[in-house]
Amino acid sequence: MAETVEHHIDVHRQAYNFTRYEYTTHRDADDVGSAYKHHNRLTDWKDEFPLFKEVHSKALQRTVTRFYQNLSNLSEQKANGNTVGMLKWKSPAEYQSMTYSQSGFELKNKSGRHATLWLSKIGDINIRYHREIPDKTDIKEVTIKKETTGEWFVSFGLETDEADLPEKPDVDSLTTNNSVGIDLGIRNYIHTSDGKTVDWLDLEDEHEQLRREQRKLSRKEQGSNNYEKQRLKVAKAKRHLRQKVLDYQHKLTTWLVKEYDAVFVEDLNVKGMLEQSHNARNKQDAAWRQFITLLEYKAELYGTHVVQVEAAGTTKECASCGVEAAKPIWVREHSCPSCGFECDRDANAAMNVLQRGFSELGLGWPEDTPVETALPTDTTSVSAKRVIETGSPTLNEAAPAAE
């Protein structure tokens, strides 16, 4: 079965490359230039290249759409001032997934954490759930992917009726007691405006394991069987590290949306932060953009407001009086030269995020809550273990993955 799926993925890879070729050479044609128009060429493809008849028609359309989505993403990056080139031809190693959209799949024989996935022109594939599919959802897409580790995974794109989602609290009901600002920190993973910190996830063992496997790989002869075996070990070590971070973020974001009616977070320039030389590995491990994406997704499931606010100046600006004071990265305490307010540097930033969040929603700072009373100077540490225990149930409610 694995060989059959690999063959189908390779046909889709060739379809992706052929879409790229036609877009490049026939850009002025009436049926080239958008995914919708390019779909009309598929009948001619099948007449000229019988290979494309071997895969499901809707999946083939989805591959053409995939090219145009990548093209659109490239255009957005260019509009944002980034230097970009053309979309590249995909080699077999670079194209390892395919997507069935709307039709051509069926989930059956469901029993506990096991099920059978039927794919058109492929057949039945036995899968095991990593997370259960939530009730009252429709499966709209199925993506099957081969990881660099050699393992196979299936992910489902789900649609939920908005009527089944919990309503978010009325904006006018938000106060400093049921809302929180978050600073994505350096000494701690996050620091909240109400004085809580959440520890970093300890990944030292995982990094040491990865370094060990990479050293072994460097001593193998490229192209040999031993090299390939060791390459898989390196890939599995990397994947284990990524999955541990993702699992932690699932639980942390669930804890936040359960704890508060509104969560305000900085809109970070993650790429720019990673390009800085100091603390680069911790920033990569933090995967903050992924954290924010999960937070927004969980907010819809639990009926919580999540708002991104301007990040510039949250550290420099005094949360009490608004005066800005520059601080080098190694200065971890905020001490305002104007009003004398003192607190942890990250706590000050989190309070500013909270105030900006209220402004973003059109709310002023609550008149019955003076600013001074909303600025805790004491910090309560929330251990990673507590977050994991609180957030654990959400793993059965998040977007499902199967293997």
C-alpha positions in Angstrom: 0.0 0.0 0.0 2.9 2.4 0.8 4.3 1.9 -2.7 0.9 2.8 -4.2 0.5 5.9 -2.2 4.1 7.0 -3.0 3.3 6.5 -6.7 0.2 8.7 -6.5 2.2 11.4 -4.7 4.8 11.3 -7.4 2.1 11.7 -10.1 0.8 14.8 -8.2 4.4 16.1 -8.0 4.6 15.8 -11.8 1.2 17.6 -12.1 2.5 20.4 -9.8 5.6 20.8 -12.0 3.6 20.7 -15.2 1.3 23.4 -13.8 4.4 25.5 -13.1 5.7 24.8 -16.7 2.4 25.8 -18.3 2.0 28.9 -16.1 5.5 30.0 -17.1 5.2 29.3 -20.8 1.5 30.0 -21.4 0.9 32.8 -19.0 -1.1 34.8 -21.6 -3.4 31.9 -22.5 -7.1 32.2 -21.6 -7.1 29.1 -19.5 -3.9 29.8 -17.4 -3.4 32.4 -14.7 -5.7 31.1 -11.9 -6.4 27.8 -10.4 -10.0 27.9 -11.5 -9.1 28.5 -15.2 -6.2 26.0 -15.1 -8.5 23.3 -13.9 -10.1 23.4 -17.4 -6.8 22.1 -18.9 -6.9 18.8 -16.9 -9.0 17.0 -19.5 -6.4 17.7 -22.2 -3.7 16.6 -19.7 -5.3 13.2 -19.3 -5.7 12.8 -23.1 -2.0 13.7 -23.7 -0.6 12.0 -20.6 -2.6 8.9 -19.5 -0.5 8.9 -16.2 -2.8 11.7 -14.9 -5.8 9.4 -15.2 -4.4 7.2 -12.5 -5.1 9.7 -9.7 -8.4 11.1 -8.4 -9.7 14.1 -10.4 -10.5 16.3 -7.4 -7.1 15.5 -5.9 -5.5 16.5 -9.2 -7.4 19.8 -9.1 -6.2 20.4 -5.5 -2.6 20.0 -6.7 -3.1 22.7 -9.3 -4.7 24.9 -6.6 -1.6 24.2 -4.4 0.6 25.8 -7.0 -1.5 28.9 -7.2 -1.7 29.1 -3.4 2.1 29.0 -3.3 2.2 31.7 -6.0 -0.1 33.9 -4.0 2.0 33.4 -0.8 5.1 34.5 -2.8 3.3 37.6 -4.1 2.3 38.5 -0.5 5.9 38.2 0.6 7.0 40.4 -2.2 4.4 43.0 -1.3 5.7 43.0 2.2 9.1 44.1 0.9 10.8 40.7 1.0 13.1 39.6 -1.9 11.6 36.5 -3.5 12.3 34.5 -6.6 10.2 32.2 -8.8 8.5 29.0 -7.5 11.0 26.1 -8.1 10.6 22.7 -9.7 9.9 20.1 -7.1 12.1 17.0 -6.8 10.7 13.8 -5.3 12.4 14.6 -1.9 10.7 18.0 -1.8 7.1 16.8 -2.7 5.8 14.3 -0.2 2.1 14.9 0.2 -1.2 15.0 -1.6 -4.7 16.3 -0.7 -8.2 15.0 -1.4 -10.7 17.8 -1.3 -14.5 17.5 -1.0 -14.7 14.0 -2.4 -12.8 10.8 -3.1 -12.4 9.7 0.6 -14.4 8.1 3.3 -13.7 7.4 7.0 -15.1 4.0 8.1 -14.7 1.1 10.5 -14.2 3.5 13.4 -13.4 1.8 16.6 -11.7 3.6 19.5 -8.5 5.2 18.2 -8.5 3.1 15.1 -10.3 3.6 11.7 -10.0 2.8 8.0 -9.5 5.6 5.5 -10.7 4.8 2.0 -9.1 6.9 -0.8 -10.4 6.8 -4.4 -8.0 4.9 -6.8 -5.9 3.8 -3.8 -8.1 1.7 -1.5 -8.3 1.2 2.3 -5.6 2.5 4.6 -5.6 1.6 8.3 -5.0 4.6 10.5 -4.6 5.3 14.2 -5.9 8.6 15.7 -3.4 10.9 17.5 -6.4 13.1 18.4 -10.0 12.2 18.1 -12.2 14.1 15.5 -14.6 16.4 17.3 -18.3 15.7 17.1 -20.5 17.8 14.9 -17.8 18.4 12.3 -17.6 17.5 8.6 -14.4 16.3 6.9 -13.7 18.6 4.0 -10.1 17.7 3.2 -7.8 14.7 3.7 -4.0 15.2 3.4 -1.7 12.2 3.4 2.0 12.9 3.9 5.3 11.0 4.2 7.6 12.6 6.8 11.4 12.6 6.4 11.4 10.0 9.1 9.7 7.6 6.7 6.5 7.6 8.8 3.1 8.3 7.2 0.6 10.8 8.6 -3.0 11.7 7.7 -4.5 15.1 8.6 -8.1 16.1 8.2 -9.5 19.5 7.3 -12.7 20.0 9.3 -15.7 22.3 9.0 -17.8 23.2 12.0 -21.1 24.8 12.0 -20.7 28.2 13.6 -24.0 27.7 15.4 -22.3 24.9 17.3 -19.5 27.1 18.5 -19.8 28.9 21.9 -20.5 32.6 21.7 -17.8 34.9 22.8 -18.5 37.2 25.7 -19.8 40.6 24.9 -17.0 43.1 24.5 -18.5 45.5 27.0 -18.3 42.7 29.7 -14.5 42.5 29.5 -12.6 43.8 32.5 -9.0 43.5 33.9 -10.3 40.6 36.0 -11.3 38.4 33.0 -8.8 39.5 30.4 -5.1 39.1 30.2 -2.2 40.6 28.2 0.7 38.2 27.4 4.4 39.0 26.9 6.2 36.3 25.0 9.3 36.4 27.1 13.0 35.4 27.4 13.4 34.3 31.0 9.9 32.7 30.9 7.8 31.3 28.1 5.1 33.8 28.8 4.5 36.5 31.4 0.9 37.6 32.0 -0.5 41.0 33.0 -2.0 39.6 36.2 1.4 38.5 37.4 1.8 34.9 36.3 4.7 33.4 34.6 4.9 30.0 32.8 8.2 28.2 32.7 10.0 27.2 29.6 9.7 23.7 28.5 12.9 21.8 29.3 14.3 20.6 25.9 17.9 20.1 26.9 17.7 16.3 26.7 16.1 16.5 23.2 18.8 18.9 22.0 21.5 16.7 23.3 20.0 13.7 21.6 19.8 15.6 18.3 23.4 16.8 18.6 24.5 13.2 19.3 22.7 11.8 16.2 24.0 14.6 14.0 27.6 14.0 15.1 27.1 10.3 14.1 25.7 11.3 10.8 28.7 13.5 10.0 30.9 10.5 10.3 28.9 8.4 7.8 29.7 8.2 4.1 27.0 10.0 2.1 24.9 7.7 -0.1 25.7 4.6 2.0 23.1 2.4 3.7 24.5 3.4 7.1 24.2 7.1 6.2 20.5 6.6 5.3 19.8 4.8 8.5 21.5 7.5 10.5 19.7 10.3 8.5 16.4 8.7 9.6 17.5 8.9 13.3 18.4 12.6 12.9 15.0 13.2 11.3 13.2 11.4 14.1 15.1 13.4 16.8 14.1 16.6 15.1 10.5 15.5 14.8 10.3 14.5 18.4 11.6 17.9 19.4 9.0 19.7 17.2 6.2 17.5 18.5 7.1 18.1 22.1 6.9 21.9 21.6 3.6 21.6 19.7 2.1 19.4 22.4 3.1 21.9 25.0 1.6 24.8 23.1 -1.7 22.9 22.6 -2.0 22.6 26.4 -0.8 26.1 27.2 -3.2 27.7 24.7 -6.1 25.6 26.1 -5.2 26.7 29.6 -5.3 30.4 28.5 -8.6 30.3 26.7 -10.2 28.4 29.6 -8.8 30.8 32.1 -9.8 34.2 30.5 -12.5 35.7 28.4 -10.0 37.8 26.3 -6.4 37.2 25.6 -4.2 39.9 24.1 -0.9 39.0 22.5 1.9 40.9 20.6 1.9 40.8 16.8 5.5 39.7 16.6 8.0 40.0 13.7 9.1 36.4 14.3 11.4 36.2 11.3 13.2 39.4 12.3 13.6 38.1 15.9 15.1 34.8 14.7 17.7 36.7 12.6 19.1 38.3 15.7 22.2 36.6 17.0 21.4 36.3 20.7 19.1 33.6 22.1 18.3 32.3 18.6 17.7 28.7 19.6 15.3 29.5 22.4 13.3 31.7 20.1 13.1 28.9 17.5 12.0 26.5 20.2 9.4 28.9 21.3 7.7 28.8 17.9 5.8 31.9 18.8 4.0 32.3 15.4 2.7 28.7 15.8 1.7 29.6 19.4 -0.4 32.5 18.3 -2.0 30.5 15.5 -3.0 27.8 18.0 -4.3 30.5 20.4 -6.6 31.9 17.8 -7.8 28.5 16.8 -8.6 27.5 20.4 -10.3 30.8 21.0 -13.0 29.8 18.4 -13.5 26.5 20.1 -13.9 27.9 23.6 -15.5 31.3 22.9 -12.7 33.6 23.8 -11.5 36.8 22.3 -7.9 36.8 21.0 -6.5 40.0 19.7 -3.0 40.8 18.4 -1.7 44.2 19.2 1.2 46.3 18.1 4.4 45.0 19.7 6.7 48.0 19.2 7.4 49.8 22.5 5.7 47.5 24.9 9.0 47.0 26.8 10.1 50.6 26.8 6.8 52.2 27.6 5.8 52.5 31.3 2.5 50.8 31.9 1.7 53.3 34.7 2.4 56.7 33.1 3.3 55.9 29.4 6.7 57.5 29.4 9.3 55.6 27.3 12.7 54.6 28.7 15.2 52.5 26.7 16.4 49.3 28.3 19.2 47.0 27.1 18.2 43.4 26.8 20.1 42.4 29.9 18.2 44.8 32.1 15.3 42.7 33.5 13.6 45.2 35.7 11.4 48.1 34.7 12.0 51.3 36.7 10.2 54.4 35.4 12.3 57.6 35.7 9.2 59.7 35.5 6.6 58.1 37.9 8.9 55.7 39.8 6.8 52.6 39.0 8.9 49.4 39.3 8.2 45.8 38.3 9.6 43.0 36.2 10.4 44.1 32.6 8.2 41.4 31.1 5.4 42.1 33.5 5.4 45.8 32.4 5.3 44.7 28.7 2.4 42.4 29.4 0.4 45.2 31.1 1.0 47.4 28.1 -0.3 44.6 25.8 -3.4 44.4 28.0 -4.0 48.2 27.7 -3.4 48.1 23.9 -5.8 45.2 23.7 -8.6 47.2 25.3 -7.9 50.1 23.0 -8.0 47.7 20.0 -11.5 46.6 21.0 -12.6 50.2 21.4 -12.6 50.0 25.2 -11.0 52.5 27.4 -9.3 51.5 30.6 -12.1 50.7 33.1 -12.9 53.8 35.1 -13.7 51.8 38.2 -10.3 50.1 38.1 -7.5 52.7 38.6 -4.3 51.8 36.7 -2.3 51.5 39.8 -4.5 48.7 41.2 -4.2 46.7 38.0 -0.4 46.6 38.1 0.7 43.6 40.3 4.4 43.8 41.2 4.5 40.3 42.6 4.9 37.4 40.2 3.3 33.9 40.6 5.1 31.2 38.8 2.9 28.6 37.0 4.9 25.5 36.3 4.9 23.8 33.0 3.6 20.7 34.7 0.5 22.5 35.9 -0.2 23.9 32.4 0.2 20.4 30.9 -2.2 18.9 33.5 -4.8 21.7 33.0 -4.5 21.6 29.2 -4.3 17.9 28.6 -8.0 17.3 27.8 -7.8 19.6 24.9 -5.7 17.2 22.9 -8.9 15.2 22.3 -10.6 18.3 21.0 -8.0 19.9 18.7 -7.6 19.5 15.0 -7.0 15.7 14.4 -4.0 14.0 13.0 -3.7 10.3 12.3 -0.9 7.9 11.5 
